[in-house]
């Protein structure tokens, strides 16, 4: 970059015809007067970063001084929209010792700086470089001082950041969503979530080196990465909850009523989920308690346990017959047809004494058989209840998986779209 300075010095005029037709000279700047124009907000160690070139002096007294240099200025960087940010950096040029009455600065072009020789940069896109003339009166001096301020307007090229930071982050977050579709019995559900979390952590460490290390504002990209990191960490936590629900048994856990209401009725109905042989609708949810009572009554009327209990109760109330009784009527008026047939099938009609003695022994054998039947039917009923409870827990885990899949998918899409829409621009090549 160079600063073009032109002025007219009447002391440096001559007649070219008197000096052999010499119309211009190159003189070192320390041998003549030149304006002390400096950049006020310079960050260079020597403050003046220009290279002292010769001053071109013409015979009419005009002087041209175009020193090249590398200018380093101090300007505030706003990283709120990083990497979709625009930066405006001011470069303030003015005389350090001459006031506006002695030295006046005039812009050559109202559009600002000359950008015809600008070399394209791979990281920044130059929007423009407007200039403005200012007249300021400082507290130290009553005279007005004139300065020319150029505002460099640059825009960060986002193609690199979009395909190297945002796209990989979206892909990693989508892999975390796939973890909710993996069956818990595979044994890799939690491993996948933890692996994705670790890979995202390593990726964010690399990204942190790219982000500007300032605390004035949180970059937009950093906010997006924090949201994705929170989503992946939450998915790992909820995966643990899903596995806990899936592997619960009736011996250790009892399903509370609120879990049955939320995860077995309302949430599956909202997510349009159903179980084999059980259609979940609003009507079935409202009629669950009544239907459950009806099912229990129907099941108890058809179960073997109920019949066995009825038989056991009948035999339990039968008084033992006397040994000297020869008539079958002494068994009591409460004896059922089943009891009479059962006695006839086991009692030998030999003598009346054998009938009386055999009925007592067969009565004890019948009690033993009934106890065995009660034990078997109780175990079968308990096994059915345990299997149904385990099935309920597994279905609840499936419902949590489906709910998390929808919620985190919605969260990822909304976060990505919100970041892209809130940015001033998306892709700048």
URKA-V537789 format. One record per helix or strand. SS is the DSSP state (a for helix, b for strand). FROM is the first residue (numbers start at 1). TO is the last residue. If there is no record, write none. Layout:
SS_FROM_TO, SS_FROM_TO
This chain:
b_2_8, a_10_12, a_16_19, b_24_27, a_29_31, b_37_39, b_42_42, b_50_50, b_55_58, b_62_69, b_73_73, b_86_95, b_124_137, b_144_156, a_159_181, a_184_186, a_189_210, a_220_246, a_257_270, b_275_275, b_278_278, a_282_286, a_288_302, a_304_316, a_328_331, a_337_346, a_352_422
